Structures are given as structure tokens and as C-alpha cells.
């Protein structure tokens, strides 16, 4: 066993002074020979609070076994998770995005404190994946991400169901198109077991993006949760870490600007979640890669949307797996000239070399359209700018029948009051529903609004009512929804200044978001504006004071370098 592999944990075997450290490790099972092996962490997001993560404990032990078989000394440790689907539409949703950074911080803390040489991170629910990847990028130790896998589709009346079916069912029940018994049956059958939400929502979007980044083993992003393939993913990841240590191949060797462009390309082709923009920006920040909102529009303009996946399409992730998986899509995109095949991956091979072994998309499959017959000739995720969003806003326009709306603003200070207005029939076709003070600072926590967007779709208003917010939308949201408006209301952005009846224009073709107010009118309103008071205690209070603008990824560690003072100024 080469001692050269022990990048950091060699401190435990090189000196008699480290006998106390070794004594502690003996208590958790280390033997003499283990001190000559690289210490490999297995970061597990196992929890019983969500089906996305309930099976990850077993997956972590498989990864541990793989690392041990390869010659490492593995140790499992845990971090937190929250369930977006369970907290959606409640005050609990304010903790969702902050949990991403808490996950990143906690993994960084354990890996740093325990002097681990490398690690496997296993994530399931939405914020696990970017949180794990942010810590991987920060620590820059040999690392691999493993996705816990997608849930199987539920069934009711011979139709596939998922969690979004339930949210939209609430709108259908409110409109009177289904009975309460049908809504109950949808609820009972939507989530049949372990795994993350089944459509091309945030979890599956980020899993696909991470594989496109080169940070997951080939094929692992589309293997469903409760399959032998997923178990095998974890064992192989544990084994692969040892090879990365031998090669001294580190995340920042893989996480290049070209790799992020590959990830954005795959997200656009699959019709992924708007959250991908926020999370890829945050991962790039951790990797010190200069990724900007303009990069998303640049790639969006040339990459077609070819995946007929929920929420706006027909199929779910398991269908994509059976059609050839994310690897099949990537092979097709590479062949058509949309991906950079020279990017390095955690296999130690380039993306093109990995894809040579892929069989590609299966003949006759219906999930992925051809480049010549796309669902949309360009990508469905767009960044809009204008006097209502000087620093940008994000929209997902897949499946929309209209591309522009001009209508009167109906302004609400929170999601709850807006939802009551929709359910009471106070929002009409042509209205522009505005929900503000839901940004990273003002929310605090930038909550998602799948509950409200699902109700709008269920009531038949998804195409003719625009929904604007400085908060976020779930990957399961579809309809005319625009989020991430920056600057947010709490920072005095224009969204804080608009009033009921102001005419708002959203033009997705020209990527414009504007309110019919002059610079002078906005300035006059700004003079009388005051921010809302922030919380003064607890995790959300800390978060609201640290978090950056959404257009910068809503990260919590964006600080300007400290300028060194000259001796005469000290």
C-alpha cells in the first residue's frame, strides 16, 4: 500500500505525539494496518423525514464496503436533510434553501476536522445535491457524488402520478373538476416508495447536471432508487475514490468552465428546474469558476429542448432510465456537437471516453425527441432582465402556449395571502400575480411556491396568469412563472416598489421583464420605501445577514478580500 495516498491522514501514523488521535480511532474499529491506509469519508444524508433519503443508510454502507475493498479506511458520517415536498406551502419552506449551505458547511467541517483524504457524498432530496457538491468543490479532495435515485411513479386510473399530481389535484378539486375522494386517491398513490420526486424536477435535474459535470460515475444519475444498479453505484463509487487518490485527481481538475457549460447544456436539453441556475452558480462559486447568468442565456439560445419529461411533458425519470438514461442523452448531444468531450471526469477518463462505452438511446423510445424535431428549438430556462429585474430573473417556459403577457399587477406580501386570493377566485386571466419579500434575505430563505403554481395549473390559469416573485419555484412548477427577481424586495429592488394596477410586461422571446414606470417614478417611490425588519435570532437570522443575491447563487460565503493595510495606516 503506497503511503503517498495518505494526503492528510498520515498525521495519525507518523508520530508518537498522535497516539491519542489513534486511540480514538481504535475505539471506532481501526486496527494497526488502517493507519497506513487513506481515510475515506462517506457523507450520508440518510433521514426518515423524507422518502428521498430514507434508503440512503444502506447505500452509505455499500459505498463504505467498496472503499474498504479498494484498500481504504472508510468512515460514515451524516448530515441533515429537509423535505421540500413536505414543507412546501408552509413556513417550513423557509429552511429549504438555507439547508443547502448548512449541508455544505457540515460536510466541510467533518472532512476538515477529521483530516479525511477523500470522500463519497450521497444525496437524495433537492438541496442535498448542491450542498454536497459545494463542499466537494470547497475542499478539493478526491471526491465523488452519488445520487440516491428517483422514486418509482405512482399509479391511479392507469395514469402515472408523482407529488406534483397532488398539488395540481388541489387546484382541480378547488375548481370542482374532481371530487374529494379522487384527490384522496391521488394523495395515497402518488409516492409509492423511496426515492426523489420522479419528474425532471430539481433532484433529477441536479443529478443529471452533476453527472454532466463529470462528478458522478456514468449512468448513476438515472438509476432509480430501489434497484440493484443504485446499490452498485455506491459500491463502485467507494472503489473509485481509491483510484482518484492514486491519480491525485481532484474536483477542481474536473469542475472547469467547460464542464459547467456541459451541465447547463444537459439541463436545457432535458428541460430541467429553474433551481439549476441558482445551484450551478453556487457550485461554481465554491469551485472558483467564473459562471454568470449571461452564460445560461448564451447556451439556452443554441441548445434545443428535446426531453418530453414532467412537469410540462409526459414522462418521468424512470422512463428516461429505460430509454437509455442521461448517458444516452449525453451521447446523443456529444454526437451532435453540443458537448465538450475533452472534459475530465471522476472515472479518470474524459467525457467522450466514458460515452464510447454507452449504448445510447434505445431505438423506438419516445422520451427524447430528435434534434431535428425538438419540443422547442432553444432551451426552456431563460434569464430575463429589465427595469423590474435589473440583476436578472429566471423563467421556465417549456410547454407554454403563450410567450408574452402584459397585465395589471396584483401585489401580495407573502405566498399565503396570494394563495387565499387565488382559491377565492380573485385572480383572473391576464393578471400578473406578484409575491414579494420572499427572497433569500426577505423570506428569509427564498421559499419555493409549488403549492401556488400547482393550484394555478389545476384551476386552468397556468397559461394566462403570470406569477412573479423574488422567491423560487419548485422544479415541479410549470406555467407562466418567473422567480429569482433581483434585487429582491428586501434590498429595495423594483419589485418592492410596484403597486396594484401597475402594468407589467413579460416577454420570454426578448427576455424582458418590465413595469410601465419611469426612472423618476421608481425613484420617487424608493424615497418613501423602508425595508422590513429582519429576524434577530436563530438560523434564519444568520442566513438573512450572510446570503448573497440570487443572481450570485444565494451563497453565504461571498466576502470581499481583506485589503492589507500599509504600516503607516495600521
N, C-alpha and C positions, 0 to 999 in steps of 0.2 A: 504494500500500500504506500503510495507516494505521499510523503508529508507535505509536498508542495501544494496539495489540495486544501490543506488546512489554512485558509486565508486569514481567519481571525481567531478561531477557537484554539489555535496552537498555544495560546497563553495558558491554557489549563494543563498542559503537559510539559512545559519547558522549564519549570522552576519549582523548587520546594516551597516557595512562597505561595504557590497556588494549591497547596494541599487542602486548605479549607474549601476552595471552589470545587475541587474534585470530590471532596467528601459529600457535598450537597448533591452532586450529580450521581454519585453511587447510590444515594437514597432513592433515586427515581429509576434505577435499573442499570446504570453504566457499569461496565467491567473494565479491567485494565486496558484491553485492546481498543475499547471505544474511544479512549483519549487520543488514539493515533488516527482516528477517522474524522472526516469532516462532519460537523454538526449541522444537520439539515432540519429546518423547521417546517412543520405542516400547519399552516394558518387555516383553521376551520371556522366557518361561520354557522356551525350547527346550532339549531334552536328549534324548540317546539312551538314558537309563536307564529310560524308561517309554513305552509306546505312547500314553499320554495326551498326551505333549508332543513326540513325535518329528517331527511335521509342522509345529510352530509356527514354525520358522525361516522357511519360505515364507510363512506367514501374516503374520509381522512385516514382511517386505519388501513385502507388499501394503498393509499399513497405512502403511508409510513412503511408498509411492508415492501413496497417497491424500492424505496430509498435504502432500506436495510439490505435487501437482496443485492443492490448495486455496490454496496460497500460503505454506506454512510451510517452515521449515528443519528437517527431521526427522533424528533420530539414534537408531539402535537400540542398546540396551544389554540385558544379560542379568542374570538372577538364577537362583537354584538351584531344583531340584525334587527330591523323592524319590518313589518309587513305593510307595504304601501296599500295593498288591496283592502286590508282590514282597517287601516287608519284613514282611508280616503273619505272625504266629506266630513271629517271630524277635526277637532283641534289637534288630535294626534298627528295629522299630516304635517304639521309644522316641524316635527322632529325628523322627517324623512330625509331631506337633503343634508341637514347637519350630520345625520348618521354616516353619510359617505365620508366626511372628513374625520369623524370620530373613528371609523374603521381604519382609515389610512394611518391616523396618529397612533392607534393602539398596536397595529402590526409593526409599524416603525419602532415603537417603544420596546416591544418584546424582542424583535430581531436585534436592535441595537444593544439593549441591556444584557441579553444572553449571549452576545458575541457569536451569533449563528453565521455559518459560512454561506448559506443559500437557503431558499425556501420555496415550497409549493403553497400557493394560496387557492383555496376552493370557495367559490361564491355561488349564491343562488338568487336571492331577491335583488331588485334593481340597483340599490346603492352598494351592494357587496362588490360588484364587479369593478366599477370605477374606483371604489375605495381601496380594494386590493391592488389595482394597477397603479394608483398614486403612490402607495407605499413601495411597490416594486421599483417604480421609476426613481423615487427619492433615494432608496438605499443602494441601488445599483449593484446588488449582489446577484449571482446566478439564480434565476427565479423563473417559475412557470406558473401561469394561471390555468386553473381547471374550472369549467362551468359545471354547476350541479345538474344542469339539464332541464329540458322543458317538460311540462306536465302533459299527460295524455288528454285529448279532447273529451269533454263530456258529451252525453247523448240525450236528446229528448225529441220525440216525434221524428226520428231518423235524421235529425239535424245535429251538426257539431256545435257544442257550446263551449264557452270559456267565461272568465269572470266578467268580461265586457258585456256579454249577453245579459247578465243580471242587471248591470247598471242601465242598459238600454231598455230592459224589461220594466224597470221602474217608470221610465217615461211612457212606455206603451200602456202600462196599467193606468197611469195618470190621465192619459188621453182617452182611455176606455176601449182600446183595441184588443186587450187581453184581460182575462178575469184574474182575480187574486189567486185562484188555485193554479193557474198556468204559471204565474210569477213564482209561486212556491215551488212548483216542479222544476222550473229553470234553476232556481236557487239551489235546490237539493242535488241537481245533477251536473252543475257547471264545473265543479272541481273534483275529479274522481280519485285523486291520489297525490303523491309527492311530485314536486317539480314547479318550475316557474311558469307564469302565465303564458298561454300557448300560442298567441299570435305573434306577429312581428312588433311586439311591444318593447318596452325598454330593456328587459332582461335578455330576450333573444337578440335584440339589436346590438347590445353591448357585447354579448358573447360572440356574435358574428364579427363585430369590429375588432375585438381583441385577437381573434384568430387571423383576421386580415392584417393586423399589426405585426403578426409573427410571434406573439407571446403565448399562444396555446398550441398544443400538438395538433397535427392535421386531423380534421374531422370531428374534433371534440365539441365544437360549438353547437352542432346539430344532433348529437346523440341524445335521445330522450333520457329523462332522469332514471326511470325504473327499467334499465336494460343492462345486459352483460357488457355492452360496449362502454357504458358510462363507468362501470366498475373497472374495466380495463384501462380507460383513460387515466384514471387516478394511479393505478399501479405503474403504468408506463411513465407518467409524469414524475413519480418518485424516482424511478430509474434514470430518467433523462437528466435530472438535476446533477447527478454524478458526472455525466458526460460534459455538462456545461462547466462544471468545476475543472475538469481536465482540460478543457479548451480555454478556460478563463473567458468565456463568452458572457457578457453582461447585458442587462436590459438596454442601456444606452447605446450599445453597439447595434441593437435591433430597432429601437424607437427613434428612427430618423424622420426627417420631414417627409421623405418619400414613403415611409411606412404609414404615416398618418394620412397621406393622400390616398394610399391604397384602402385604408379603413373607411375614409369618407366615401370613396367610390363604391365600396360594397354596401355601405349604409344607404346610399342614394339608389343603387340598383334594386335593393331589397325593399325600399320604401320604409325605412326604419323610423324610430322615435325621434321627436324633436330633442329629447333629452340627450341624444348622442352628441349634439353640438356642445352642450354645456359640459358633458363629461369628457369628451375628447380634448376640449380646451383645458380642462383641469389636469388631465393626464399629461398633456404636452407641457403645461406649466411645471409639473413635477419633474419631467424629463429635460427641462430647459430647452425645449424646442419652440421656435417662434411660429406658432399657429395663430392665425387671425380669422375673424368672421368672414373676411373677404375671400379666404381660401375655400370656404364652403360654397359660396356663390360661384366662384370660378369653376369648381368641379361640378357643381349642380348643373351648370349650363351645358355641359358636354356629355354627361352620363345619363342614359335612359333608365326609366323605372320599368323593370321587367318582371317583378315578382307579384303574383296575384295572392297576396297574403293579407290576413286580417291586421288592422281593423277595417281598412277600406276595401279589402279583397275577400276572397272566398276561403283560402286555405290557412292551415296552421303549421307550426314548426315541424310537427311530426310528419306532415305531408311533404314538407321540403326535405326532411331526412330521407324519406322513402324515394324521393325523386332524384336523389344524388347529393343532397346536403349542400352546406355552404361551400365545401370544397368543389363540388360540381359547378356551382355558380362562379366561383373564383377561376376555375379552369377555363370556363367559357369567356369570362371577362378578359383573362390574360390572352387567350387566343385572338380576341377581337381588338386587342391593343389598348385596353383600358387600365391595366395594372402594370406596375413596375416589378418585373420578375426577379430583379437583381437584389431585392431586399433580403437581408439575413433573417432567419427565424430560430426559434429555440431548438429545432432539430439539429442545428449546426449546418443546415443546408439553406440555399436560397429558396424563396417562394416558388420560383419556376421549377427548381429541382424537386421540391415537395409535390408539386402539381403534376409532374410527369408520372407519378405513381397513382394518380387519381383516375378513376374510370370515367368521370364526367357525368353529366346529366343523363338520366335514363331515357331511351327512346320512347316517345309517346306520352311522356309526362306532361301535365297541364299547369303545373305550378309556376314555372318560369317561361315567360314569353321569349321570343327571339328578339335580337337587337333590331331586326328589320320590321318587327311588328310589336313595338313596346306598348305598355299601358300608357306611357307618357314619354315623349321624346327627350325630356330632360328630367332631372331629379325632382322629387316631390317636396324636399326640405329647402325652404328658401329663407334668406335673411332680408328683411325689409328695413328701409330707413326713410326718414322724413322728419317733419317738424314735430311729430308725435313720438318719434323714437330716434333721436339724433345719434345714439350709440348702438342702435340696432334692435330688432325684434325678430322672432322666429315663427314661421308658419309651416304647417304640413298641408299640402294642397292635393294629395292623392285622392282620387275618386270624386273630387268636387265637380259639380256641373257648371258652376259659375266661377269666374276668376277675379271679379271685382264687385265691390259693394260701396255705395255711398248712402249713408243714412244717419238719422239722429242718434246721438249718444244717449244711452240710459245708464247713468252712473251709480255704482254701488261701492261702498267702502269695505265690503267683505263678501265672501262667497255665500255665506248663509242667507243674507238678505236678498242676494240676487237669485238664489235657488227658490226662495219663497215667492218671489215675483214671477218667475217662470212657471212654477206649479199653479199659481193663482191666475194664470192667463194674461198677465200684464205685459208680456213681451210679444211683439208681433213681427211678422215677416218684414224685412227691411230695416229693423232696428239694429243698432250697434251696441251690444251689451258690454259695458266697461266695468271691470272689477280691479280696484287699485289698493295700494297698501298691502299687497301680498308678495312683495319682492323678497330678496334674500334678507335685507335688513328690516323692512317694514312689516313682513309677515308676522313675526320673523320666520325664516326658514323656507320661503318660496314654495308654498304648498301646491300640489297638483290638483287639478279640477276635473278629474274623470267623472265624478258624480254628476256635476252640472252639464258637462259636454255630452255625457251619455243620455241624460234626460232630454236635452235639446234634440238629439238624434231620434230618440224614442218618440218624441212628440211631433216629429216631422219638420223640425226647424233647423236641422243641421246645415242645410244649403242656403237658407235665406235669412238667418240671423248670424251676424258676426259676433264673436266673443273675444274681447281684448283684455289682457291682464299683464301686470308686471310679475305675476306668479308663473307657474308652469302648467303643463298638461301631461297627463299620462301618455305613455306610448300607445295605450288603448284608445286615446281620444281621436276622433276624426270629425270632420265638419269644418266650418269656416272659423277656425280658432287660431289666434295669434297670441303668443306668450313671450316671456323674457324681455318685455319692453324696458329699454334702458335709455337714460337713467330712470330708476324706479321712483315711485311717488315719494317714498321716504327721503330721497335725496333731492326732492324738488324738481323732478323731471316733469316734462309737459303733461304726462298722464295725471299728475296731481292737480293740474290747473283747468282741465276741461270740465264743462258743466252740462247738465241735461239740455238736450236740444242742439248742442254744437254738432255741426255736420262733419262726419268722419269718413275718409275715403281709404279703402284698402284695395290696392291694385297689385295682384300677385304677378301679373305679366311684367309690369315695370318695377316690381319690388319696392312699392311705395306705401307708406303709412303716414297719412297726414290728417290734420284737423284744420278746418277752414277758419283759422285765426291768424292775424298778422303778428309779426315780431313784436310790435308795440302792444298789442292786446295781451299777448302772453306775458310780456314784461310787466304790464300793469297788474295782472292777476298775481304774478310772482311776488310783487311787493307786499301783498296782504296775506301771503301763504305762510303757514307755520308747520313744521314737521310734527308728527305725532310723538308723544313721549315713548322712549324705548323701555323695555323691561330692565329691571335693575338687579335681578338675582337669577342664578341658575344657568343651565347650559345654553338656553336660547338667548339670554342676555349677553353672554360671552360671544356667542356666534354673531349676533347682530352688530357687534362692535368690531369684529375681525373680518367679516366676509367682504369680498370684493364685489364689484358689479357683475351682473350675469354675463355681460359681453366679454368678461375676462375669465369666465368659468366658475364664478362664485366660489373662489378658493379662499382659504383662511390663513394662508402664509405668504401673502404677497406684500412684501415690505421693500421699501427703497433701501439701497445700500447706505450704510452709515458713512458719512464723509469724515475722513481723517482730518483732525484739526492740526494746524501748524503749531509749533511750540509757542509762538508769540500769542496765539489765540486760546491757549489752554488756560 
